[in-house]
């Protein structure tokens, strides 16, 4: 998912360079949404991993 966010960010940069403001803002918005979804999923996975690790010690 972070790769998709980076891809849309690069598309936004290229569109901004060539003067396509609408496309640039749309791609930047998509990149921002995907990045925040990635951060939330990463935090959930990290917390789940830390909680799961403590219970399975043998």
N, C-alpha and C positions, 0 to 999 in steps of 0.2 A: 504494500500500500504506500509505503514511503517512496518507492520508485515511481508510482503514478503521480504522487504529489510533486516530485521533482520534475517529471515530464511536463506536467501542466505549468509549472513555474517557468521552465525553459520556453515553452510555447508562449507564455505571457510576455517574457522578455523579448523574444523575437518579434511578436506582434507589436509591442510597444516601440521597438526600434523602427519598424516600418510604418508606424503611424496608425495602426488599427486599434484605436482606443477601446472600442466596444469589445472586441475579441480579447484584447489584453486584460481588461478588467474581469471579463467572464472567466478566463483561464486562471487568473490570479485568485478569484473567488473559489473556484473548484479546488485549486491547489491548497488554499487555506483550510477549506473544509476537510479535505483528505488528510492533511497534516494533523489536524486536531483529532480526527477519528483515530489516526495511527497512535497518537500520544495516549489517548484514553485506553485503547486496546493494549498498548504496551504496559501501561500502569496496571491494568487488570491482570494481565498475564504475570507481571512481576509479583504482585501481591499474592496471586493464586499459587505461584511457585514457591514463595517464601512460606506460606501457610501450609502447603502440602508437604514441604520438605521436613517440617518439624514433626509431623504426625507419623511418618513412615520410618523412623529410626528403629533399627532392629539390633 
